[in-house]
């Protein structure tokens, strides 16, 4: 069984020369211990992922029993034709249908939140897009990994200062790609990619019921 990833730059593999900036898909294979085929690319929308041929290429590799993990939204929200309850949801629905036609499992993800703090809280930046994914998953009976909720919690739990270590905040001279430094609250550095990938991997285990055969160990505890 293989995992296939469709998404934007927050999922995409690290680009040569841009280390340590990486999408969480970069770290998923290590986290889940199985083959991961990452087709995500920077700037992708649900529409451009189809137009570029990336969706067709992904589907050509999908076999029965495989899992396709789908996360878009960061760039769709910039295109009026890809409104949350319009073109965006329509294309996600098509993706799920295409995957199911190959006897594979489609897993929908809400977009990772941007690290935009207002005091101690992170400001939501994706409008209705996360809710559109949640509602579509419920309508289709598709598994959902809520990365909007997880990343919002993660940043707030770490706090404003400490959470910068997950994102692409680089001091001058720290990286060759950005010699003058960078403060990017959308894209992960490898440390952040690994944290998100670990959550995705654990969520996939739950979706697949992979830990249900372990013996219950609470019977000897006092209730």
C-alpha positions as CSV (number, residue, x, y, z in Angstrom):
1,X,0.0,0.0,0.0
2,X,1.3,3.4,-1.0
3,X,0.4,7.0,0.1
4,X,0.0,9.7,-2.5
5,X,0.0,13.4,-1.7
6,X,-1.8,16.2,-3.5
7,X,-1.4,19.7,-2.3
8,X,0.4,23.1,-2.3
9,X,3.8,24.3,-0.9
10,X,2.9,23.5,2.7
11,X,2.8,19.8,1.6
12,X,5.5,19.9,-1.2
13,X,9.0,18.4,-0.9
14,X,12.0,20.6,-0.1
15,X,13.4,22.4,-3.1
16,X,17.2,22.1,-3.7
17,X,18.9,25.2,-2.4
18,X,16.0,26.2,-0.2
19,X,16.9,24.0,2.8
20,X,15.6,23.8,5.4
21,X,12.2,25.0,4.1
22,X,10.0,22.0,3.5
23,X,6.4,20.9,3.3
24,X,5.1,18.3,5.7
25,X,5.0,15.7,2.9
26,X,8.8,15.8,3.0
27,X,8.7,14.1,6.4
28,X,5.7,11.8,6.0
29,X,7.5,8.8,4.8
30,X,9.8,8.7,7.8
31,X,6.9,9.3,10.2
32,X,4.7,6.6,8.8
33,X,7.3,4.1,7.7
34,X,5.8,3.5,4.3
35,X,6.2,4.6,0.7
36,X,5.0,8.2,0.0
37,X,4.7,9.7,-3.5
38,X,4.5,13.5,-3.1
39,X,3.0,15.3,-6.1
40,X,2.4,18.6,-4.3
41,X,4.0,21.8,-5.6
42,X,4.3,25.4,-4.6
43,X,1.4,27.7,-5.7
44,X,-0.9,24.9,-6.5
45,X,-4.6,25.3,-6.4
46,X,-7.2,22.5,-7.0
47,X,-7.5,23.9,-10.5
48,X,-3.8,24.2,-11.4
49,X,-3.2,20.8,-9.9
50,X,-5.4,19.4,-12.6
51,X,-4.3,21.8,-15.4
52,X,-0.6,21.0,-14.8
53,X,-1.2,17.3,-15.3
54,X,-0.2,16.6,-11.7
55,X,-3.6,15.0,-10.8
56,X,-3.5,12.7,-13.8
57,X,0.1,11.7,-13.0
58,X,-0.9,11.0,-9.4
59,X,-3.9,8.9,-10.4
60,X,-1.8,6.9,-12.8
61,X,0.2,5.5,-9.8
62,X,-2.8,4.8,-7.5
63,X,-3.7,1.2,-7.0
64,X,-6.4,-0.6,-5.0
65,X,-5.9,-0.1,-1.2
66,X,-3.7,3.0,-1.6
67,X,-4.4,6.2,0.2
68,X,-4.5,9.7,-1.4
69,X,-4.1,12.6,1.1
70,X,-5.4,15.9,-0.3
71,X,-4.7,19.4,1.1
72,X,-5.4,22.7,-0.7
73,X,-6.7,26.1,0.2
74,X,-3.8,28.5,0.7
75,X,-3.9,29.5,-3.0
76,X,-7.5,28.7,-3.9
77,X,-8.6,31.4,-1.6
78,X,-6.9,34.0,-3.8
79,X,-8.9,33.0,-6.9
80,X,-12.6,34.1,-7.0
81,X,-13.4,31.2,-9.4
82,X,-12.3,28.8,-6.6
83,X,-14.7,30.0,-3.9
84,X,-14.9,27.7,-0.9
85,X,-18.4,26.5,-1.7
86,X,-17.9,26.7,-5.5
87,X,-15.0,25.6,-7.6
88,X,-12.8,24.6,-4.6
89,X,-15.4,22.2,-3.2
90,X,-16.4,21.0,-6.6
91,X,-12.8,20.0,-7.5
92,X,-12.2,18.3,-4.1
93,X,-15.4,16.3,-4.7
94,X,-14.0,15.2,-8.1
95,X,-10.7,14.2,-6.5
96,X,-12.5,12.0,-4.0
97,X,-14.6,10.4,-6.7
98,X,-11.6,9.8,-8.9
99,X,-9.7,8.1,-6.1
100,X,-12.6,5.9,-5.1
101,X,-13.0,4.8,-8.7
102,X,-9.6,3.2,-8.3
103,X,-10.6,1.3,-5.1
104,X,-8.4,3.6,-3.1
105,X,-9.1,5.8,-0.1
106,X,-9.2,9.6,-0.3
107,X,-8.4,11.6,2.9
108,X,-9.3,15.3,2.9
109,X,-7.3,17.8,5.0
110,X,-8.1,21.3,6.0
111,X,-5.3,23.7,5.2
112,X,-2.5,24.3,7.7
113,X,-3.1,27.7,9.5
114,X,-0.7,30.6,9.0
115,X,1.2,31.6,12.2
116,X,-0.5,35.0,12.6
117,X,-0.7,35.9,16.3
118,X,-3.0,38.5,17.9
119,X,-1.9,38.5,21.4
120,X,-1.9,34.9,22.6
121,X,-4.2,33.6,19.9
122,X,-3.7,32.8,16.2
123,X,-5.9,34.7,13.8
124,X,-7.9,32.4,11.4
125,X,-6.8,33.3,7.8
126,X,-8.7,30.8,5.6
127,X,-12.3,32.1,5.9
128,X,-14.8,29.4,5.0
129,X,-12.4,27.1,3.3
130,X,-11.8,24.8,6.3
131,X,-15.5,24.5,7.0
132,X,-16.1,23.7,3.3
133,X,-13.7,20.8,3.6
134,X,-15.2,19.6,6.9
135,X,-18.7,19.7,5.4
136,X,-17.6,18.0,2.2
137,X,-15.9,15.2,4.2
138,X,-19.1,14.7,6.2
139,X,-21.3,14.7,3.0
140,X,-19.1,12.2,1.2
141,X,-18.3,10.1,4.3
142,X,-14.6,10.7,3.6
143,X,-11.9,10.7,6.3
144,X,-10.8,14.1,7.5
145,X,-7.5,15.3,9.0
146,X,-8.1,18.8,10.5
147,X,-4.8,20.5,10.1
148,X,-6.3,23.9,10.6
149,X,-7.3,22.9,14.1
150,X,-4.0,21.1,14.8
151,X,-1.6,23.8,13.6
152,X,-3.6,26.5,15.4
153,X,-3.4,24.6,18.6
154,X,0.3,23.8,18.1
155,X,1.3,27.4,17.6
156,X,-0.8,28.6,20.5
157,X,0.5,25.9,22.8
158,X,4.1,26.8,21.9
159,X,3.4,30.6,22.0
160,X,4.3,33.4,19.7
161,X,8.1,33.3,20.1
162,X,8.7,29.5,20.3
163,X,6.5,28.7,17.4
164,X,8.7,30.6,15.0
165,X,11.1,27.6,15.2
166,X,8.5,25.6,13.2
167,X,8.2,28.2,10.3
168,X,10.7,29.7,7.9
169,X,12.1,32.4,10.1
170,X,15.8,32.6,9.3
171,X,18.4,35.0,10.6
172,X,20.7,36.9,8.1
173,X,23.4,34.5,6.9
174,X,21.5,31.4,8.2
175,X,20.5,30.0,4.8
176,X,22.0,30.4,1.4
177,X,18.6,30.9,-0.3
178,X,17.8,34.0,1.9
179,X,21.1,35.5,2.8
180,X,19.4,38.6,4.3
181,X,17.1,36.5,6.4
182,X,13.4,35.7,6.1
183,X,10.2,35.9,8.3
184,X,7.7,33.6,6.6
185,X,4.7,32.5,8.7
186,X,3.2,30.1,6.1
187,X,6.0,27.8,5.1
188,X,7.6,25.3,7.4
189,X,11.2,24.7,8.1
190,X,12.1,21.0,8.5
191,X,11.4,21.0,12.2
192,X,7.9,22.1,11.6
193,X,7.3,19.8,8.7
194,X,8.3,16.9,10.9
195,X,5.8,17.9,13.6
196,X,2.9,18.2,11.1
197,X,3.9,14.9,9.4
198,X,3.9,13.1,12.8
199,X,0.3,14.2,13.4
200,X,-0.7,13.2,9.9
201,X,0.9,9.8,10.3
202,X,-0.8,9.2,13.6
203,X,-4.1,10.4,12.1
204,X,-3.7,8.0,9.2
205,X,-3.1,5.1,11.7
206,X,-6.4,6.0,13.4
207,X,-8.3,6.2,10.1
208,X,-6.9,2.8,9.1
209,X,-7.7,1.4,12.6
210,X,-4.2,0.1,12.7
211,X,-3.9,0.1,16.5
212,X,-7.2,-1.6,17.2
213,X,-5.7,-5.1,17.6
214,X,-3.5,-4.1,20.5
215,X,-4.7,-5.5,23.9
216,X,-6.7,-3.2,26.2
217,X,-4.5,-2.3,29.1
218,X,-6.9,-0.3,31.4
219,X,-8.5,-3.3,33.1
220,X,-6.0,-3.4,35.9
221,X,-6.3,0.3,36.7
222,X,-8.6,1.7,39.4
223,X,-11.5,3.5,37.7
